[in-house]
Each structure stands twice: as C-alpha cells, then as structure tokens.
C-alpha cells in the first residue's frame, strides 16, 4: 500500500493546475462535464456525529496516510487509496483521495468554513486501477482529470438549506474520546494543528505501547484560549504548554488524566507538549492489557 505525502491545494493553485493539465491533454480525451459532476455533490447538515468530529480531526491534523482518511457513505472503504490531498476552497475545506481497483473513484469529504455543512462527493473515474501507478504518475491520464474535480470542489458553495449546527467548542465526554479520536499521534506530520471556526475541537489518539514525547504547534490569535486534556486508560500522561513536559523520576507529576489551559496575549503558536509514560509493572493475574489507548483533546475558544 503506497504511503503518499499529502498535497495542500488552494483555489488559485488548483485553477493553475487545471489549466496546465488541460493544455497538455490531447483533444480526443473529451471534455469535462462540470454540470454532471456537480450533481454528485452531497451537502448535509452537520450533526456533531462521530464521523463529523473525526473529519474535523483530519482537517486539523492533516495526516499523510491515505488509508486512515474517513470516507463518505457509499465509498469503497476496502479499496487501496492514493493521491491524498487537502483542498482549501472558497467555502469548503476537505480531503480527497482516489480509490484504486476495478471501480476506481475520486472521493472527497469536507466541511464548510462556518462548520455547519458537511460536503461529500464521489466520482467514478477511468485509468486508476493500480494505486502504486497512480502515485508514480501523480494521477496523469485519469478521466475525468483530478485537477478539474479538485477545482469543482474548491469552488463549490452549498445551499443554505443544508446548514446544521456547528461543532461546539467544548471538550468531549471522556467516554466518547476513543471513538472521536484521529489515529495515530505518531503519524501526525510536523506542521501546525489548525483549529478553526469550523473545527474548534479535535481529538487524536495513540496506543500507549512505549514512552512517547510529542509536541504539537497550534496557531492562536491574541485573546484566544487553548484547552487541552490528555488521558490514558492504563498509562500515565504529562501535559505542558511551551515548556517541556517532564516526567520526573518519582513520577509525581504523571497522571492518568490531566487538563490545562492557556490564554495568549499576542498572535503566536502555542506548543502543546505531551509525554506518555507506560506503567512499569502489570498484574497478569488480573488479565491487564498489554496496551492502552491515549487521547489528547484540544479546544480553542
């Protein structure tokens, strides 16, 4: 399975890419019917479901592993995936992949900038049977061209009737965190975590198999508050802002759950530092598990 580096696609970049691809494409390849493709776009109210929250997590953290990207209803979730990209459009921000195999398709999931509408799209394509070849060719030769489909989604404005209730800027219930979490903390790229008006609350998770120290950069505006909560079911966690999260030899500052917050007085990046400390001993007679799931939830106010 290919592991692709995700591309980040703005509206201007998409327009330039689509124009360049069209100029190089033979005339016999046919024309792109944007009106027909547009009928496949589905706009639905945000409900705050697990799928909505997990999609927000992917848009905030932007992992580079296509197999973990949430798929809309009806998509082939078992098919190999390639050409992972994040699209920052006029009204919608989302993630797209191309599923390979006997019935290849371009698949997109996104959320409007106001956080009230989820937008999904699936378009059958030809020429995408092999995921490895898709990555090597960067999608050249696909019909319809992915550049045109990217531009279609980047320029889309959903109807007001499809608006729901935006995801609340609150910490999730601790029982819901594992289902809401975006795996895996080890796969999150070293890039800013974007908490937005559409997605002010996100959760990520990882298995606490071994000691792990990880820092996340969160851009903040003056006057905003960042709330963070780390929780491990059977491991210890240490949480800190800006300064290293030190787990001393006595483990006095290691807890199973810790919540903290910081308010910034100027525009800057806040460094969220998390340390996972596995338990030193386990009791086999109690059938204690050999692994534990750790969650980190972030909320911007």
C-alpha positions in Angstrom: 0.0 0.0 0.0 1.5 3.3 -1.0 2.0 5.9 1.7 1.6 9.3 -0.1 2.7 12.7 1.1 -0.4 14.8 1.1 -0.7 17.9 -1.1 -2.3 21.1 0.1 -4.3 22.7 -2.6 -5.6 26.3 -2.6 -8.1 27.6 -5.1 -5.5 29.6 -7.1 -3.2 26.6 -7.2 -6.0 24.3 -8.4 -7.0 26.7 -11.1 -3.4 26.9 -12.4 -3.0 23.1 -12.2 -6.3 22.5 -14.1 -5.4 25.0 -16.8 -1.9 23.4 -17.2 -3.3 19.9 -17.4 -6.0 20.9 -19.9 -3.3 22.5 -22.2 -1.3 19.3 -22.2 -4.2 16.9 -22.7 -5.0 15.6 -26.2 -8.2 16.8 -27.6 -9.5 13.3 -28.2 -9.7 12.7 -24.4 -13.0 14.5 -24.3 -14.3 17.4 -22.3 -15.1 17.6 -18.6 -18.8 17.9 -17.8 -18.8 20.0 -14.7 -22.6 20.2 -14.5 -23.0 16.5 -14.5 -20.2 16.1 -11.9 -21.8 18.8 -9.7 -25.0 16.7 -9.4 -22.9 14.1 -7.4 -22.0 16.6 -4.7 -24.0 15.9 -1.5 -24.4 18.7 1.1 -25.8 17.6 4.5 -26.3 19.4 7.9 -23.5 18.9 10.4 -24.9 16.9 13.4 -21.8 16.5 15.6 -21.7 12.8 14.8 -18.5 10.7 15.3 -17.9 11.0 11.5 -18.2 14.8 11.6 -15.8 15.1 14.5 -13.2 12.6 13.1 -13.3 14.5 9.8 -12.6 17.7 11.7 -9.6 16.0 13.2 -8.2 15.0 9.9 -8.6 18.6 8.6 -6.9 20.0 11.7 -4.0 17.5 11.9 -3.8 16.6 8.2 -2.2 13.1 8.4 -0.3 11.9 5.4 -1.6 8.3 5.4 -4.5 7.9 2.9 -5.8 4.6 4.4 -6.9 6.4 7.5 -8.9 9.2 5.8 -12.7 9.0 6.6 -14.8 8.0 3.6 -18.4 9.2 2.8 -21.3 6.8 2.7 -21.2 4.5 -0.4 -17.5 4.7 -1.0 -15.4 1.6 -1.2 -13.7 1.7 2.1 -11.7 -1.5 1.4 -10.1 -0.3 -1.8 -6.5 0.8 -1.9 -6.2 4.6 -1.8 -3.8 7.1 -3.4 -3.3 10.8 -4.2 -4.2 12.1 -0.8 -4.7 15.9 -0.9 -6.3 18.6 1.3 -8.3 21.2 -0.5 -8.8 24.7 0.9 -11.6 26.1 -1.2 -13.7 29.3 -1.2 -16.4 27.9 1.1 -15.3 24.3 1.9 -12.2 22.7 3.3 -11.8 19.0 2.8 -9.7 15.9 2.0 -9.7 13.9 -1.2 -8.3 10.5 -2.2 -8.5 8.3 -5.3 -9.6 4.7 -4.6 -7.9 2.2 -7.0 -9.1 -1.1 -8.2 -11.8 -2.5 -10.6 -14.1 0.5 -10.0 -11.7 3.5 -9.2 -13.2 6.7 -7.9 -12.4 10.2 -6.8 -13.7 10.6 -3.2 -14.0 13.9 -1.2 -15.2 14.8 2.3 -15.2 18.4 3.6 -16.8 20.9 5.9 -17.9 24.5 5.2 -16.0 27.4 6.8 -18.8 28.1 9.2 -18.8 24.4 10.4 -22.5 23.9 9.6 -22.5 21.7 6.5 -20.7 18.5 5.5 -19.9 18.1 1.8 -19.2 14.7 0.2 -18.5 13.7 -3.4 -17.7 10.5 -5.2 -17.0 10.4 -9.0 -16.2 7.2 -10.9 -13.0 7.6 -13.0 -11.1 5.6 -15.5 -7.4 4.8 -15.6 -6.9 4.3 -11.8 -6.7 0.5 -11.4 -3.3 0.4 -9.6 -2.6 2.5 -6.5 1.2 2.4 -6.9 1.0 3.6 -10.5 -1.4 6.4 -9.5 1.2 7.7 -7.1 4.0 7.4 -9.6 2.1 9.2 -12.3 0.6 11.7 -9.9 -2.8 11.0 -11.5 -1.9 11.7 -15.1 -4.3 10.1 -17.6 -7.3 9.9 -15.3 -10.7 10.7 -16.7 -12.2 13.0 -15.5 -8.9 14.7 -14.6 -8.4 15.1 -10.8 -7.4 18.7 -11.3 -10.8 19.6 -12.7 -12.6 17.7 -9.8 -10.4 19.4 -7.3 -11.3 22.8 -8.7 -15.0 21.9 -8.8 -15.0 21.2 -5.0 -12.8 24.2 -4.2 -15.3 26.5 -5.9 -18.5 24.8 -4.6 -20.9 26.8 -2.4 -23.5 24.6 -0.6 -27.1 25.8 -0.3 -28.1 27.5 3.0 -30.8 24.8 3.4 -28.1 22.2 4.1 -26.7 24.0 7.2 -26.9 22.3 10.6 -25.4 23.1 14.0 -21.7 23.7 14.2 -19.5 21.5 16.3 -19.3 23.0 19.8 -16.0 24.3 21.2 -16.1 22.0 24.3 -14.1 19.1 25.5 -15.8 15.8 24.6 -17.2 13.4 27.1 -14.3 11.2 28.2 -16.3 8.0 27.2 -16.6 9.4 23.7 -13.0 10.3 23.2 -11.7 7.0 21.7 -14.4 6.9 19.1 -13.8 10.6 18.2 -10.0 10.3 18.1 -8.0 10.6 14.9 -5.3 7.9 15.0 -2.4 8.0 15.2 -0.3 10.6 17.1 2.9 9.0 15.7 1.6 9.8 12.1 0.8 13.4 12.7 3.1 15.5 10.5 5.3 18.2 12.0 3.1 21.0 10.8 0.7 23.4 12.7 -2.6 22.0 14.1 -5.3 24.2 12.6 -8.2 24.8 15.0 -10.8 26.8 13.1 -14.3 28.3 13.5 -15.5 25.2 11.6 -13.5 22.7 13.8 -12.6 24.3 17.1 -12.5 21.0 19.0 -10.4 17.9 17.9 -9.2 14.7 19.5 -6.3 12.5 18.5 -5.2 9.2 19.9 -2.4 6.6 20.0 -1.6 3.3 21.7 0.5 3.7 24.8 2.8 0.8 24.0 6.0 2.7 24.8 7.2 6.0 26.2 6.5 8.8 23.8 7.2 12.5 23.8 5.5 14.6 21.2 5.0 18.4 20.6 2.2 19.9 18.6 2.1 23.5 17.3 -1.2 25.3 17.5 -1.5 28.8 15.9 -3.5 31.2 18.2 -4.7 34.8 18.0 -4.4 37.3 20.8 -7.1 36.8 23.4 -7.9 33.2 22.4 -7.7 30.3 25.0 -6.5 26.8 24.3 -7.7 24.0 26.5 -6.0 20.6 26.4 -6.8 17.3 28.0 -4.7 14.2 27.9 -6.0 10.8 29.2 -4.6 7.3 29.3 -6.7 4.4 30.5 -3.8 2.4 31.8 -0.7 4.7 31.3 0.5 7.9 32.7 0.4 11.3 30.8 2.2 14.6 31.4 0.9 17.7 29.7 2.6 21.1 29.3 2.4 24.3 27.2 5.6 25.7 25.7 7.9 24.2 28.3 9.0 20.5 28.1 6.5 18.1 29.8 9.0 16.5 32.2 8.2 13.2 33.9 10.4 13.2 37.0 12.0 10.0 38.4 9.5 9.9 41.2 6.6 10.1 38.6 4.8 12.5 40.9 3.5 14.6 38.0 2.4 11.6 36.0 -1.4 11.2 36.0 -3.9 9.1 34.1 -5.8 12.3 33.1 -4.7 16.0 33.1 -6.4 19.1 31.8 -4.8 22.5 31.4 -5.4 25.8 29.5 -3.5 28.8 28.3 -4.7 32.2 27.1 -2.4 34.1 24.7 -1.9 37.9 24.7 -0.5 38.0 21.2 -0.7 36.2 17.9 1.6 33.2 18.2 2.0 29.4 18.1 1.4 27.5 21.3 3.5 24.4 21.8 1.5 21.6 23.3 3.9 19.0 24.8 2.7 15.5 25.7 4.6 12.7 27.4 3.2 9.2 27.6 4.6 7.1 30.4 3.7 3.4 30.4 3.2 1.6 33.6 6.3 -0.1 34.9 4.5 -3.3 36.2 1.4 -5.1 35.3 -0.5 -7.8 37.1 -1.1 -10.8 34.8 -3.4 -12.4 37.3 -5.9 -9.6 36.6 -5.6 -10.0 32.8 -4.4 -6.5 32.5 -4.0 -5.5 28.8 -0.6 -5.1 27.2 -1.5 -1.8 25.6 -3.5 1.3 26.4 -5.2 3.9 24.2 -4.2 7.6 25.0 -6.3 10.5 23.8 -5.4 14.2 23.5 -8.3 16.6 23.1 -7.7 20.3 22.1 -10.3 23.1 22.2 -9.9 26.7 21.0 -12.1 29.4 22.5 
